[in-house]
């Protein structure tokens, strides 16, 4: 069912707004979705969107009516089963929802990001020899960012979590083809050394190496996150309420490349 907001043109809604049952990428055998923020929508969604004057790449607000949580995403394909959508498991964790939960999906237009502040969720972030390159590689798979979200970046058999502390010009923004000023809060658990020590240079070196990152992004709440960054197995999805993360730019099948 489609919400007819103010009549629309020729009986069409003024904007795309629908509710779907949400399933994780692993349950839909789409593990590759875990490496970014793209979702799958059903073919009927494309039929409606193609008739609306929407901005490209197509971006969406995802909101849980039950939990009151929200985030934003791009779209990869319109191949999901009718009545359902497929999202990365890490995004479901950010939204605090489980398999089959109802998710409200609304087409939105977001400004280009011009400032992002990250916070590593553990001091082991300082162990990365080239954090700038690692983050740049991971962030290419994202279309947009939302303040308060957390992204999980797998690197060298370890997972590094980064919370989005601040986004400008507003709390959600597009990161496709944009230059972005980046700042970093000290990692969670980091303590300033009491005297001059080699470790005192580690934090500043990491921060300076990331100072001019382009195309930043990230995603949701840090507590209750596991150290794992799945593609999960179905059995792991029912095991509890742990939390964690996930190239196509801007909704490939939606015309956003």
PyMOL commands that set and color helices and strands:
alter all, ss='L'
color gray80, all
select helices_A, chain A and resi 31-35+43-49+89-95+123-127+131-139+200-209+234-237+252-254
alter helices_A, ss='H'
color red, helices_A
select strands_A, chain A and resi 17-24+38-42+59-63+70-80+84-87+102-108+115-120+144-146+150-155+158-168+172-174+181-185
alter strands_A, ss='S'
color yellow, strands_A
deselect
rebuild
show_as cartoon
